[in-house]
Amino acid sequence: MTVGSTPAILGGAPAVTLDQTAANRWPVLDADDEAAVLEVMRHGDLSNHPVTRRLEDDFRRRLGCRHALAHANGTLGLLAAFHALDLQPGDEVLVPSATFWASVVPMVWVGLVPVFCEIEGERFALDPADVERRITPRTKAIVIVHLWGLPAKVDALLGIARRHGLKVIEDASHALGATSGGVACGRFGDISVFSLQTSKLAAAGEGGVLLTDDDAYMERATCLGDIVRIYELATPANRFAATSFGIKTRMAPLSAAVGRTQLAKLDRHNTRRAANIEALGTRLQALGFDTFPSPPDTTRVYFEHLVKYDPSRFDDLPIDALIAALRAEGCEASGPRYPLVHEQPFFTEGHWRKVARLAPGDHADWRPPQLPATAAVQRNMLRLPTFPWAEPALIDQYAQAFEKIQAHARAIPRPAHA
Ligand SMILES: Cc1ncc(COP(=O)(O)O)c(C=O)c1O
């Protein structure tokens, strides 16, 4: 029994001895990914190979949407989404701060004003009560993010959007394969966007897909920068073909080829991650961790693996000391990856105003808000590997590392400032 043995940080043998390189490697590219790329290379049209449209068809079919438009990355997909809504400069958009910045910052380029809201601690997503409090006559849209693959409280958030006439942009970048109420994440927005960047669940290298059922949104997104598709529009908007709206958004077919093969393997990959993470989760729950399994009526996916640490179960060991002890055991462990967006200099130093080019005086009193609930949710969050290819023996070694540290928590060194 390893639990009685000395933690590595106190001079014992590390619990994790298995090689993790293959177990935690992502993405894993097989012969079929290579064949798909080769096909595009041999064809030779590296800009317009039809594989990009096939990727759009795959998304359209999978999500049951009317339109899908591939983008060079998810950030551009979100820019196209904000552009497509055709709102007025100075209009306000409700957003979380606990997200990757691309959920928020592109809106500034079309003059929209982010209103940062608190997240709740069950799903890490927008807190419906706080969202409702921040609505003003200028609020026109809301960005729902399913952070780390955990579906947001969509029923409550969509109810607020309906009551207040808000447009919904769904940033489903982390949630490909997740469902809420039997509906796929990516189906809740007036416009939804997935990123296919390398770390994502269907990794294309760089890529993004915008989805919508609305013809007008699709037309405006296309006009922003898909310079071939504008020609093909069967509406007067095809008059913009020779200029677009000034951006170029098209996805590279070499990336689309990989995105397609990875999408075909998505459910198998998601199932394997979930099985590994949930096996470790059962052991971690016994040590007092909140492991955020799928809430009722949802199926979550694990874009990332975050658990909430309760120091009171570890003799008040600060999380930094826990992370150091875990690393000494050979575990990959860290804090959450994204700093809060509203605390970044782009907002705190006011640079966003120059980019937004608001009329003088408009939103002159805008300040980044205090978000104490969001900060509290982020506190004591621990990031672990997603174990895409791990075998049970590695999961067991991770669990043993935690169990050993808890058993000896009183003796683990605390940082000087703690
Ligand atoms: C929540 C979220 N939204 C949007 C993006 C932007 O996607 P991309 O990197 O493809 O531009 C990312 C990640 O990269 C993300 O994590």
The ligand as a Gaussian input file, in Angstrom:
#p B3LYP/6-31G(d) Opt

LIG

0 1
 C      -13.218000      29.551000     -25.365000
 C      -12.411000      29.849000     -26.593000
 N      -12.937000      30.647000     -27.531000
 C      -12.283000      30.952000     -28.652000
 C      -11.017000      30.475000     -28.887000
 C      -10.289000      30.958000     -30.098000
 O      -10.021000      29.998000     -30.977000
 P       -8.736000      30.036000     -31.908000
 O       -7.547000      29.738000     -31.064000
 O       -9.049000      28.941000     -32.880000
 O       -8.656000      31.362000     -32.559000
 C      -10.432000      29.621000     -27.948000
 C       -9.120000      29.003000     -28.087000
 O       -8.195000      29.029000     -28.594000
 C      -11.134000      29.312000     -26.762000
 O      -10.592000      28.541000     -25.815000

